[in-house]
């Protein structure tokens, strides 16, 4: 299959499962699983096997004396995933290794013969001592470190296969493979420690490596062999060679291998927990083929080793992780007991560092900066937090304490910062000695693939070490450290919430006590003043009556003064009554019952009209929704609002007062509107305050407590009050009661 400039396909999109060709060091046949008649065959089938069969013939492999026994063995084989049939076909002039595995397109048989190379494999796999794996496996069991295990693996694979260079790749989380071990006889360049971009092994190739664990290419300069017919007679689709050992390799990968200085290659997947942990990659500068038996042994060793790699990594990870978990548990327990964040920090300073395996830590709050271990000075800490806060505050979505950590770099220090407040720059900080921030790549990763004059995709040519600076300090912190720090942050927030709640509770208690004392004082003063003021009022009234009955008696000149004094005393008495009522509103229980405010409004307007017989007043009462609350208190609310409207419409030739109401999703809204003098909304905030008046008492008499009582009653019902007005254009004053389920009555 050739590529042209118009049809060149990137590596990640190449049809690597259905190349339509195979490598020439073997032959392939697809047979009917019942009759073993050939459905498809590689074009070199006869030259490799010497069997004179072609697809579509009436004869099959089962009909030939040379292959009759082989087909019987294949029929009896217990096929399972990754457990293919392996056998030998002995002919008069050759001996072939044979593998077979069933697919939906038929049974795929592969026939291989070892190539004549100048360095043939010198291992006799028929030697019983060679097939005994115990001595070999003991070499791996004795290893206790990942690096040592990797070195042992590549050394043993090199000894088994005879390749010049054997590399062990470990895949990073982002798919980048890195060489962590190498065995090299010096004929090929060393790649130890170098990292390759994930694009060198595209995602579809990594997925294929999970299905087909071992692959070899004896000669990167081979000419692909076609398959006849190209499409499967079973489903009319190209033959799927995903699990075929002879599957042809993509031209770009063959060029990639040549660019690495190799001609022959073999790779073995290391799979742990169903994931591609790593890969052993073997290279040779000349043609080299590895027998089926040795490939199977290498695969077995690699899969056993992959499990051991997983165990060693788990142990290396769990040791420090257990320490982190212990530190986290200790701190969260301490934070749940202590009442002071700073005290807990200083008492458990070493544990605080263990949480993130840090060299220093600090807490920044408005109270103080508390630090332990290796940290910058207070000024640098303040500047660091200010910079992080400004950056975080610019991000509008979500709560700050819900966001992930912020990473920063100071000279020689990596920093992880976690916010503990939404509204203030309060942070938990951990510091660690800065690690080297660079990656050494196998070749300049900025050099991309190119399409040559031949229309083919050409991978990069150079694999010389290329160092890339890494500016992200996040690399210094492992996921376990970030998770542990986040757990501690959550415990700190809980402690701060408890501190805030305790402070609020204490303040609430003090305010409640002060309010109770104030109400008690107000009630006592009002009660003590009530009797003497009324006594004075009565005595003055008696004196006034005496003077009026004897107009010629000396003292008539004081008549007007006495009348003024009586009015003042009466006003004081009303003020005291209002104060007593206002004080009672603070501690009397609210009793809930259905209240027909329409009926209450009719009764009140009749009463008020009797008090204003000299005025022309039009009362309008809409159909008000049924309220639910304290009947006596709600009656007082409506009376105060109507009395207020009647008072402030006094200058009007004809007063118009309306009571309206409606039910909305927000609650029950009741409004008393009038066409009175109104007021400036700039002063609306004073309207419902005690003794707050928007007009002088000379203009409109009153104690200044009526609307304050309205607000207190409505707020005790869980509602709110409102007012709207313009000077000389009337007013709308009302209240909102929350929606409540009314009791069902029969």
N, C-alpha and C positions, 0 to 999 in steps of 0.2 A: 504494500500500500504506500503510495507516494504522497507527499505533501507539496502543495504549490503555494505561492504567495497569497493566492486568493482563498486557499482552504486551510492554511496553517492554523492549528488549534493550540491554545495555551495548554500547559501541562495539566492544570486542574480540570480541563474539559475534554481531555483525550479519551477516546473509547477504549480504555485499557482492559476492560473485561471482554470485549469482542473485537480483538485486533484483526481477526480473519486470517492470521498466519501463526506459525509456530517456529521455534528455534530448530536448526538443522541437526543437532546432535541426537535426535530421536525422531520417532514417527508416531502419529496419532491416528486412531480410528474410532469412529462412533458406530456402535452396533446396536441392533435390536436386542433388548434384554431377554427375549424369549428364544429367538432363533439364532442370534449372533450373526445375522446378515449385516454386511456393511451398509451403513446409511451415509456416512461421510468418511473421508480419509485424507490424510496429508499427501501432498504430491510426491513425497519421498517414501511412501509406505513400502513399496516393493524394494527399493534400493536398501532400505534399512533392515527390513524383516526377511526379504527373499520370498515372501508369500504372494502368490500370484492371484490376488483378489482385488476386485474393484467395487465401489458402491453400485448398488442396483443389480448385482449378479444374483442368480438363484442359489449359488453356493454361499455358505457362511463359514466362519471360523470353526464352528462345531463339526463341519463336514470334512475338514482337513485332518489327516492323520497326525500332522505335526502339532496341531493346536487342540486336538480333541481333549486331551487330559487337562490342558490349561482352562478350557471353557468349563469343564466339570468342577475344577477347583474354584473358579470364580462364582459359579452358581451356588456353591456350598458356603461361600464366605459370608459371615454375619456382618453386613455393612452397617457402620455407625458413623456419625460425624467425626471427622479427623481420624478415622480408622479405616484407611483404604486397603484394598487388596494389594499385597506385595508378593510377587513370584518371579520365577525364572522361566524363560523359554529357551530350551537347548535345541539348536538346529545342527545340521551336519557341519556347517562351516562357521557358525557363530553362536554366541550365547548372549541373550538379551535379558535385561531386567524389565519386568512388566508391572505396571500399576493399573488398577481399575477402580472406578467409582461411578455410581449411578447418578444421572441427572434427568430432569424432565425431557431433555432432548435425546435421551438414549444413554447407553453405557459408554463412558469414555475410557478407552484403553490407550496407554502410553508405553512405547517400547524405546528403551535406551541402550546404547552401546557406548562403552568408554572410548573417548578420543585417544588417539596416539599422540601424546605430548612429549616434549623433551624432558619433562619432569613428571613422570607418571606417579600416581599415588602409590606409596610403597607399603601400605598397610594391608595385611591379610586379615580380612574380617571373619574368615572361617576359623581362625585360631581361637579355641575355647577360652584361653586366658584373656584374649582381647575382648571377648563378649562379656566377660565378667565385669560388671559395673561397680562392684563393691569398692575396690581400691580407688577407682576414679572418684566415686561419690564421697569417699572419706575426705578427699582433699577439699571438697566444698563445705562439708559439715564442720570441719575444724576452723573455718574462717568466721570471725566475729564482727568484721567491719565491712561496710558497703564497698569502700575503695579496694580492700584486700580481696573481697569476693569477685569484684570486677576484673582485677588483675589475674586472678586464678582462672576465671572463665575464658578470657581471651587467650591466655597461654595454652590452655588445654585444647581449645578449638583450633588454634594454629597447629598444634602438634598432631591433631587428628586429621586435619585437612591438607596441611602442607602449604597453605596460602602464605604469601609474603607479609601481608599486613592484615591484622584483625582488629577491628574497632568495636567498642561497646558504646552505643548511644543511649542516653537517658533523655526521655521526652519531658520537656517542661510543660507547665499547665497550659501555656498558650500554643503548644505544638512544636516549639523549637527543639530540635534534637541537639544534644551536646555530647561530645566525646569525653567519657569519664574514665575510660581504660583503653590501653592499646598494647598490642604485641607486634613488634615490627623487626624484620631482619635487616633493615637498612636500605633495601632496594627501592622503597617507595617513601615519599615524604611523610613525616609524622604530623598527625592532627590532634594529638592529645590536648584536651582542655578547650578546643575550639568549638564554637557554637555555630550551628547552621540555621538559616531561617526556615520557618515552617513550610514555606512555599517550595522548598526543595523536595519535600515529601507531601504532596497535596492531600487534602482530607480524603478524597476517594481512594488514594493509594493506601493511606493508613487503615481505612476500613477494609480494604482488600487484604491487607496484611493480617488482620484478625481472622479472616476466613481461610487464608492459605499461608501457613506459618513459615514455610521455608521455600526459598526461590534461588535458582542459580542461573548464571549466564556464563558458560565456559568461554565464549568468544564474543566480545562486544562488536567485532567487525563482521559478524555473520550476515548472510543473505537470507532473509525470511523465506520460509516455505509456505506456499498457499495450501488451502483446504478445498477439496472438491466433494460435493457442490458447496458453494459459499454459504447458502442458506439451508437451514435444517429442514429435512423433509417432514419432520414432525409438526413444527409450528410455523415454518416459513420465515423464521427469524435468524439473524446471524448466530453462529455457535457461541455459547457462553463458555469461556475458558477460564473463569475465575478461579477454579480449583485445579486447573491443569498445570503440572510442573513445566511443561514445554511451552506454555503460553509465550508468545512473542513479546518482547520488551519494547516500549515506545522509543522511537528514534531519538527524542530529546534526552531520555535517560541514558541511552547507550552513549550518546555524545558526552553527557555529564560524567559517566564513568571514565571515558577516555581522557577527559580533561583532568581527572584526578590522577592520571598516570597509569591507569589499570587497563587490562584487557579482559581478564576474567573476574567474576564477582559472585559471591553467594551471600544471602542475608537470611537471618532467622529472627522471627518475632519473639519477644519476651512478653508474655501475657500474664497479667496478675489481676484477679478479680474481674475478668471480662474486659479489662482495659489494656491498651498497648502501653506497657511500662517502658519498654526500650527495644533495642534491636542490635543484634550482632551483625556486623558487615565485614565480609572478607574480600580482599583484593589481591590480585596477582598481575605481574607485568606481562605475563605470557599466557597463552591458552591453557586452561586448566579445568578439568571436570572432576566432580566428586561423585562417587558411587551412591546408589540409592541407600545402601546399608549405612554408610557413614553419615549421610544426610539425616537419616532417621535417628541415629545415635546423637548427633549434634542437636537435633530438635528436642530429644528427650532430656538431654543435659540442660538445655536452655530453659525448658519449661520448669524443671525442678529448681533451677537456679532462680528463675523469676519469682517463685514462691518464697525462696530464701531472701531475695532482695526485699520483697514486701515485708517479711518478718523483721529484718534488720532495720529497715526504715521506720517501721512501726515502733520498734524498741528505742531507736535514736530519737524519734519524735515524742514518744510517750514519756520518756524520762524527764526531759525539760517540761513537757506539758503537765505531768503530774505535779511538778513543783509549782508551776503557774496555777494549777487548779487548787492546790493547797493554800497558796498565798491568797488567791481570790476568795476562797471559802473563809479563811481567817479574817480577811478585811471586811467582807460583807457581814460576818457575824459581829465584828467589833463595831462597825458602823450602825448596826441595828440596836446596839446597846448604848453607845456613847451619845452624849447630848451636844458635843462640840466637834466639828469637823477638824479643826486645827489640832485639837488634843489627840484625836484618833490618829491623825497623820504623823505627829511627832512620836507618839507612843509605839507605832507600828512602822517606823521608817524603813527598816530593812525589808519587811514584808511588802511594803508599797513598791519598792524597787523590783522585787521578785515577780510582781504581777506581769510586767512587760520585759523582764530580763534587762532592766535599764540600769544606767550608771547614775542617773539623777532623776528627781521628780519634784514637782512644785504644784501648789494650789494657789490660784489667783482669785481673790474675792475683794469686795469693796472694803472689808475689814482690814485685810493685810495680805502680804505675800509670804507664804510659808514654803520653804524649800529644804531638800535634803539631798546628799550626794553631790555629784558633779553637775552644776547648773550655771547658767550665766548669772551676772549680778542683777540686782533688783531693777535697775534702769533698763537693761537689755530685755529682761522678762516683760516689763511693762510695754516696751516698744513692740516686742514680738506679739503679745496678746492684742494690742491695739491694731496691728496690721492684719491679724487673722480675723478679728471682729469686723473690721471694715469690709473685708472680702466676703465674709459670711453674710453680713447684713445686706449686701447688695443682691443676694439670692432671695427672691420673694416667696418661692413655694415652700410650704411645709414649716414645721416647727424646728428651730435650731437644735433642740435637744433630741430630735428625731433623726438628724442628719448624721452622716458618717464622720469619721475623724478627719482633722486637717493635718497635713504633713508639711513640715517646713525644714529648711536646712540652715543651721548656723555654722560658723567656722568650727570645724572639727566635731560638730554635734548634729545628729539626726533628731528630729522632734516629732512627737505625735501629740496632738491637742484635742481634747474632747470638751465641748461646752456643757456647762451645768446650769445655765440660765438662758431664758429666751430674751430677756430685756436688758441684760447687762453683760459686759465682757468678763464673765467669770469662767475659768477654765481649769481642767486638770491637765497637767503636762508631764510627759515622760521624755527623758533625754538618753541618748545612746551614742557612744563613740562612733563617729562617722566611718562607715565601711567604704572600701574602694568602689567608686561608682563608674564602672566601665564594663563593657562586654567585649571579649575578643572573638571576632567572627572568622569563619573560614572564608576569606575573601571579602571584598568590599560589597556589603549588602545593598549599597545604592546602585550597583551595576545591575541592570535588568536584562532579561532575555532579549535576544534580537532575532530578527528574521533575516537569514542570509540570502545571497543571490540565488541559491538553489531552492529558495522558498521554504526551507526548513527552519524550525525554531532552534536557536543555538543558546544553550545555557552559558553562564559565565565561565571564563577560562581559568582565571587565577583563583587559587585557594590560599594565597599568602595571608598570614594573620593580619586582621584589620581591626583596630581598637576603636570602639565607639563610646564616647562619654555618655553616661546616663545621669540625667539631672533630677530624677524622681526619687526623693528620699523615702517614698512608700516602700521601696524594695528592702529597706532595712528592717521592716517589721513583718513578722510572720502572722498568718491569720489567727493562730492561737493567742498571740500577744494582744492583737487588736480586740479579739472577742473578750479576753479576760479584762482588758482595760474598760471595755464597754460595760461589762457586768459591774465593775467597781463604780463606774460613773453612775449607773442606775441606782446603786446602793447609796451613793453620795446624794443624789437627787432626793431619794426617800428621806435621808437624814435632814436635808435642808427643808423639805416639806414639813417634817415633824417639828423642826425649829420654828418655822413660820407659823404652823398651826398652834404650837404652844404659845408663841408670842401673841397671836391673834386671840387665843382663848383667854390669856391673862388680861389683855387689853379689853376684851369684851366684858370680862367680869368686873374690871375696874369701872368701865363705862356704865354697866348695868347698876353697879352699886351707887355711882355718882348720880345717875338718873333717878334711882329710887330715893336717894337722899334728897335730891332737888325737888322731886314731886312731893315727898313727905313735908319738906320745908314749905313749899308753896301752899300745900293744903293746910298746914298748920297756921301759916301767916294769914291766909285768906279766912280761915275759920275764926281765928282770934280777932281779926279786924271787923268781921261781919257784924257781930253784936254791938260793939260801941258805935260803929257808923250808923247803924239803924236806930240806935238809941238817940244819937245826936239828931238824926233826921226827924224822929218823932217829936223830940223836945222843940226843935225849930218849928215844926208844923203847929204844935200847940201854941207857941209864942205868936206865930203868924195869925192864927185864928183869933187869939185874944186881941191883937192889934186891930184886925179887921172889924171886930165886933164893937170896939171903942175907937172910932176914927179920930175923936178929939183928944184921946189920951196922949201924953207926951211919948215920943218914940216913933211916931208915924213916919218920921224921916228915914227910919231904918227898914221900912216895909220892902222896898225894892231889893235891898241887900239880903234880907232874909229869904226872899223868893229865889234869888240866885244861889244862895248857900244851900237851900233845900234841893235845887236841881243838881248841884254838884254832889251832894250826899247821895241822892238817888242814883246818879251815874256811877259813883264809887260802889254802891251796893250791887248794881248790875254787873260791874266789872268783877267784883268778888265772886258773884254767882257763876259768871262765865269761867273764871279761873278754877273754881271748884269743879265745874263740869269738865274742863279741859284736863285737869289733873286726874280725874276719875277715868278718863278715856285711856290713860296709859296702863292701867292695871286691871280694869274690869274685863271679864271674859266676854267673848263675842258668841252669842247664841244664834245658830243658823236656822232659818225657817223661810218658807216662801213669803214674799212680800209683794202685794199688789200696789205698785207705786202710782198707778193711775188713780186708784181710790184715795191713796194718801194725798196726792196732789190736789184732788178736788176738795178734800177736807181743809187742807192748809190754805188754799186760795180763798175759800169762803171766810175763814178766820181772818186772814190778812185784809180782805176787802172791808170787813167790818171795822178794822182799825184805820182805814183810809177812806172814810165815807165822803170826805171833802175832795176826793180826787177821782178823775175819770181814768179807769184802768181796764184794759182788755186782756183777759186771761185766756190763753189757748192751751189746751191739754191734748196732746196726741195720744194715740193708743200705745202705751208704754209696754215693753216686754216685761214679763214677770221676773222679779229679782229674787235672789236667794242670799239672805244675810240676817243681821240682827234687826228686827222690826223697829225697835225703839231708836237705835242709832241711825238707821237709814232714814227714819222719819225726821230726825234732827238734821241730817245732811240736807234733805230736800227743803226743810223749813229755812235753814240758814241761807241757802242759795236763792230761794224765792224772796225772803226778807231783804237780802242784799240787792236783788234786782228791783224790788219796790222802792228801796231807799235811793238808788242811783238814777231812777227815772223821775224823781220828784220835780226837777226843773221842766219836764216835758208837759206840754198842755194835755196830751193824751198818751198815757203810758201803754206800751204793748209788751206783754211778757208771755213767752211761750215755753212750754215744757215738752221736749221731744225725746225719743229714744229709739234705738235699733239694736239688733243682734248681728254681730259680725264674727268672723273667725278669731279675731283678736279679743273679743269679749262683749259684754253688754255696755253700750255707750248711752249715757243720759246727759242731756244738755238743757240748761236754762238760758235763754237768750232774751235780750231786752233792747230797747231803743234809747237807752240812757246816755249818760255823759261819756262813757267809755274810758279808756286809759291808753297810755303809750306802752306798746309791747316791750320797749326797752327796760321797763320796770316790772315786767310780768313775774320775774323771779321773786319779788318781794310780796306778791299778792297773797300767798298762803302762809306767810310767816306770822309768828305771834307778835302782836302790837305793830305790825307793819301796815301802814296806811299810804294810799296813793293820793288821798285828798285830806284836807285839814278837817278836824272835828267840828270847826265852825261851819264848814260847808255841809258836811254829812256826819251827823252824830253816830257814835258807835264805839265799841271797846277795842276793836282790832283783833278779836279772837275768833270771830265767827268762821271765816274761811280757814283759819289754822285748824279749827275743830273738824271742819269738813275733810281736810287732808288727813288728819290723824285717824279718823274713823274709816275712811276709804282704804288707807294703807293697812290698817289692821284687818281689813277684809281681803288683802292681797291685791288691791286695785291701785289705780292712779288717778290723779286729777289733772285738769288742763284748763287753759283760758285763752281766748282769742278776742282781740278788740282793736279799735282805733278811736282816737279822741273824737268825741261828739258824734260817733257813729254806732253806739251801742256796744254790747259785750255778749260773748258766749262763754259761759263758765259751766263746766260739767265734770263728770267722773266716769271711770271705766271699772266695771266689776268683772272678775274672771268668770268664765263659763263654768258652771257647776251643774251636776246632774240633780234635777229637782226630784224630790220624793214623789212616788206615784200615790195619788189619792183616789178613792173610789167615789 
